[in-house]
Amino acid sequence: MTVQLKQTGSSAGITGSASRRRVLGMLAATAAAPLLPSLAKAQSGKSVMRIASVLTDQDNVHRAMVRFKESVEKKTNGQIEVQIYPNSALGSLRVTFESMQLGNLEAGLWDAGTPANVVPMWTVPELPYILRDLAHVHKVVDGPIGQEMSKVLLDKAKIRTLAVYDTTFRKIFTRPRAINNMADMKGMKIRVPEVQAYVRCMQLLGANPTPIPWGELYTSLETGVVQGFENKCEAAFNAKLHEQTKFAAYTGHIFVVNPLMVSDRWFSALSKGNQQVVLDAAKESLAWQRAEAPASEKIFEQKMKDAGVTFTSPDPAPFRKAVEPYYKEFGDKYGVNELIKRVRDS
């Protein structure tokens, strides 16, 4: 199967049957976005920081943003007003990221695949099975590799990375049969985000990857357009996908990070004191979120089990071996073989 895709971010948290209509409707609203910051500042004297997100307001990363908002507004005595827009209210990952590049949006939460449209090296942490565990994740994104990625993005696109939040190692959720081994993946139609790394991963695992918007997944499962999907339990349950899913497999094939990024033009216009407040608040919210994320995923995992979803634990070794060719394939295409080696060796 050949799938032609643009390198775009994953829709990890768009929920609800009306999500597609909401996104389409808000795209028109986004066109007027350039007027909002200056208008709000002129009327209130505040500097407005809008944060775009595709996550639901129930997600632990969103809750971390609420803590960030409270800290920034309190410590700046209201000089900065933080406005959080979850549920794709300002548009998709790609649309909002491009809006920030154009100076029409101050900040947002994305995955690694979205900034990879500008700086391909950002895809590397989301290559299948490249990250081993949480300690490895944090070593990569917090250490020299993550700092280098952030610097290249800042230099090239004038976008500053404030924090990189955790999600979890993703699972594969299926309807027709359980996944006990790689053979059970063969030919199964698995929904994936419109991101080449996810498409290629499922192809190499023997599945039939089917890129569709997250907001259309419930109906697609119901009508048989797809037979499964991959994500985390928290996103799956909040989208009510446990109603259309019978099985879940602990495959851990990809770890998605959620970087909080801000327009450097907006950030640089702040006073030095307020810049430090923003940086400190991001750091504080990151510490809270990383402590919260594993427990949150466990809670939603149990909710899915209580709803009747059966979990399996296939041997990961054959899965890891199957995706091995993709490292060189991706590295050759984007000139990041050395970076891939550094991540794997770290």
C-alpha positions in Angstrom: 0.0 0.0 0.0 1.3 3.4 -0.9 0.2 6.4 1.1 1.1 9.9 0.1 1.0 12.2 3.1 2.3 15.5 4.2 4.3 15.5 7.4 1.6 16.7 9.9 0.8 16.3 13.5 -1.4 13.7 15.2 -4.9 14.5 16.4 -4.5 13.0 19.9 -7.6 14.6 21.5 -10.3 15.9 19.2 -13.5 14.5 20.7 -17.2 14.5 20.2 -19.5 13.9 17.2 -19.5 17.6 16.3 -15.7 18.0 16.3 -15.4 18.2 12.5 -18.0 20.9 12.2 -16.4 22.8 15.1 -13.0 22.7 13.4 -14.4 23.8 10.1 -16.3 26.6 11.7 -13.3 27.8 13.7 -11.1 27.9 10.7 -13.1 30.9 9.5 -12.7 32.4 13.0 -9.0 31.9 12.9 -8.8 34.2 9.8 -9.7 37.0 12.1 -7.2 36.0 14.8 -4.6 38.7 14.0 -7.0 41.3 15.4 -7.5 39.6 18.8 -4.2 40.2 20.6 -3.9 43.9 19.7 -7.6 44.5 20.4 -7.4 42.7 23.8 -4.3 44.6 24.7 -5.7 48.0 23.7 -8.9 47.5 25.8 -7.4 46.0 28.9 -3.7 46.8 28.9 -2.9 43.1 29.2 -0.6 41.0 27.1 -2.8 38.1 25.9 -1.3 34.6 25.5 -3.7 32.3 23.6 -2.8 28.6 23.8 -4.2 26.4 21.1 -4.8 22.7 21.8 -6.5 19.7 20.2 -6.7 18.0 23.7 -9.9 17.8 25.7 -10.3 19.8 28.9 -10.2 16.5 30.7 -6.7 15.6 29.6 -3.9 15.9 32.1 -1.9 18.0 29.8 -4.7 20.5 29.6 -4.9 20.5 33.4 -1.2 21.3 33.4 -2.0 24.3 31.2 -4.6 25.5 33.7 -1.9 25.4 36.4 0.4 27.3 34.0 -2.3 29.9 33.4 -3.0 30.4 37.1 0.7 30.8 37.9 1.4 33.3 35.1 -1.6 35.5 35.8 -0.9 35.5 39.5 2.8 36.3 39.3 2.5 39.0 36.7 -0.4 40.6 38.6 -2.6 40.1 35.6 -0.2 41.8 33.1 -0.4 38.6 31.1 -3.8 37.0 30.5 -3.6 33.3 29.4 -6.5 32.0 27.3 -6.6 28.2 26.7 -8.5 26.9 23.7 -8.9 23.1 23.9 -10.8 20.7 21.6 -9.3 22.2 18.4 -11.3 25.4 19.0 -8.8 27.4 17.0 -8.2 24.8 14.4 -6.1 21.7 13.7 -2.5 21.1 14.8 -1.2 22.1 11.3 -3.5 25.2 11.0 -2.6 26.6 14.5 1.1 25.9 14.1 1.1 27.8 10.8 -0.9 30.6 12.4 1.7 30.9 15.1 4.4 31.0 12.5 2.6 33.9 10.8 2.4 35.8 14.1 -1.4 35.3 14.4 -1.3 33.1 17.5 0.9 33.3 20.6 1.3 29.7 21.7 0.0 26.1 21.5 0.4 22.5 22.4 1.5 20.2 19.6 3.1 16.8 19.0 6.6 16.3 17.6 5.3 15.7 14.1 3.9 19.2 13.7 7.1 21.2 14.1 8.7 18.5 12.0 7.0 20.2 9.0 9.6 22.9 9.5 12.4 21.0 11.2 12.3 17.3 10.2 14.6 16.3 13.1 11.6 16.8 15.4 10.1 13.5 14.0 13.0 11.4 15.4 11.6 11.1 19.0 8.4 9.8 17.4 10.0 7.1 15.3 8.6 3.7 16.3 10.3 2.0 19.2 13.1 4.5 19.3 12.4 5.5 22.9 12.7 2.7 25.5 11.1 4.0 28.7 10.3 7.2 30.5 13.8 7.7 31.7 15.0 7.5 28.1 12.3 9.9 26.9 13.3 12.6 29.5 17.0 12.1 28.8 16.4 12.8 25.1 13.9 15.7 25.3 15.5 17.4 28.3 19.2 16.8 27.4 21.5 18.0 24.6 19.4 16.4 21.9 16.2 18.1 22.9 18.0 21.4 23.4 19.5 21.1 19.9 16.1 20.4 18.4 14.6 23.4 20.3 17.5 25.7 19.2 17.2 24.7 15.5 13.4 25.4 15.6 14.0 28.7 17.3 16.6 29.8 14.8 14.7 28.6 11.8 11.1 29.4 12.6 11.3 31.9 15.6 9.4 29.4 17.7 10.4 28.9 21.3 9.9 25.6 23.2 8.8 26.2 26.8 8.3 22.6 28.0 7.8 19.1 26.6 5.0 17.3 28.3 4.6 13.5 28.5 1.8 11.4 27.1 2.5 7.6 27.2 3.6 4.7 25.1 0.8 4.1 22.7 -1.5 1.1 22.6 -3.4 -0.5 19.6 -7.1 -0.8 20.1 -9.0 -3.2 17.9 -12.6 -4.4 17.3 -12.5 -7.7 15.3 -9.8 -9.6 17.2 -7.2 -9.3 19.9 -3.5 -8.8 19.1 -1.5 -11.5 20.8 1.3 -11.5 18.2 2.4 -9.7 15.0 0.5 -12.2 12.9 -2.8 -10.8 14.4 -1.9 -7.4 12.8 -1.9 -8.7 9.3 -4.3 -6.8 7.0 -6.1 -5.1 9.8 -7.4 -1.6 9.0 -5.9 0.6 11.7 -6.6 4.3 11.9 -3.5 6.4 12.1 -2.9 10.2 12.2 -1.8 11.9 8.9 1.8 11.4 9.9 4.2 9.3 7.8 6.0 7.8 10.8 2.7 6.3 12.0 1.7 5.1 8.5 5.1 3.4 7.9 5.0 1.9 11.4 1.7 0.1 10.8 2.8 -1.0 7.3 5.9 -2.6 8.7 3.8 -4.3 11.4 1.6 -5.9 8.7 -1.4 -3.7 9.1 -3.3 -1.6 6.6 -2.9 2.0 7.9 -5.8 4.2 7.2 -5.3 8.0 7.9 -8.5 9.7 9.0 -9.3 12.6 11.3 -9.6 11.7 14.9 -13.1 13.3 15.1 -14.4 10.8 12.5 -13.0 7.7 14.2 -16.0 6.8 16.2 -18.2 6.6 13.1 -15.4 4.9 11.1 -15.2 2.1 13.7 -19.0 1.8 13.8 -19.3 1.5 10.1 -16.3 -0.7 9.6 -14.2 1.8 7.7 -11.4 0.9 10.1 -11.1 -2.0 12.5 -8.9 -0.3 15.1 -6.7 2.6 16.0 -3.7 3.5 18.2 -3.5 6.0 20.9 -3.6 6.3 24.7 -6.4 5.1 27.0 -7.1 8.6 28.2 -7.8 10.0 24.7 -9.7 6.8 23.7 -12.0 6.8 26.7 -12.7 10.6 26.5 -13.7 10.1 22.8 -16.0 7.2 23.9 -14.1 4.8 21.7 -14.5 2.1 24.3 -18.0 1.8 22.9 -16.5 0.6 19.6 -13.5 -1.3 20.8 -13.3 -4.8 22.2 -9.5 -5.3 22.6 -6.4 -3.3 23.4 -2.7 -4.4 23.1 0.2 -3.1 25.0 2.4 -2.5 22.0 4.2 0.7 23.1 5.1 1.3 19.5 5.4 5.2 19.7 5.8 7.7 22.5 4.2 11.0 21.7 5.5 14.2 23.4 3.4 17.3 23.7 5.7 20.4 23.5 4.3 23.8 24.6 5.6 26.3 22.1 5.4 30.0 21.9 6.0 32.7 19.2 9.4 34.1 20.0 8.1 37.5 18.6 5.4 37.6 21.3 7.8 36.2 24.0 10.6 38.7 23.2 8.1 41.6 23.5 7.6 40.8 27.2 9.6 42.4 30.0 12.5 40.3 31.2 10.7 39.8 34.5 7.5 38.5 32.7 9.6 36.3 30.4 11.1 34.6 33.5 7.6 34.2 35.0 6.5 32.4 31.8 9.6 30.1 31.8 9.2 29.3 35.5 5.5 28.6 35.2 6.1 26.2 32.3 8.8 24.4 34.3 6.5 24.1 37.3 3.5 22.8 35.2 5.9 20.3 33.5 7.0 18.8 36.8 3.3 18.4 37.9 2.2 16.9 34.6 5.0 14.4 34.4 4.1 13.2 37.9 0.4 13.0 37.0 0.6 11.4 33.5 1.3 7.7 34.4 -1.4 7.6 37.1 -3.9 9.4 34.8 -3.3 6.8 32.1 -3.8 4.0 34.6 -7.1 5.4 35.7 -8.4 5.5 32.1 -7.0 2.1 31.4 -9.1 0.7 34.3 -12.1 2.6 33.0 -11.7 0.9 29.6 -11.4 -2.5 31.4 -14.5 -1.8 33.4 -16.2 -1.0 30.1 -15.4 -4.5 28.8 -12.2 -3.9 26.8 -9.8 -6.9 27.1 -6.0 -6.0 27.2 -3.3 -8.3 25.8 0.5 -8.1 26.1 2.2 -9.3 22.9 6.0 -10.0 22.8 7.5 -6.6 21.6 10.6 -8.2 20.1 9.2 -9.1 16.7 7.5 -5.7 16.5 10.8 -3.9 17.2 12.6 -6.0 14.6 9.9 -5.3 12.0 10.3 -1.5 12.2 14.1 -1.5 12.2 14.4 -0.8 8.4 12.6 2.5 8.9 15.4 4.1 10.9 17.7 4.1 7.9 14.9 4.9 5.5 13.9 8.0 7.4 17.5 8.9 8.2 18.6 8.8 4.6 15.6 10.8 3.4 16.1 13.7 5.9 19.8 13.4 6.7 19.3 12.6 10.3 21.1 9.2 10.6 23.5 10.6 13.1 20.7 12.0 15.3 18.9 8.7 15.2 22.0 6.9 16.4 22.5 9.5 19.2 18.9 8.9 20.4 19.2 5.1 20.3 22.6 5.2 22.0 21.6 7.7 24.7 
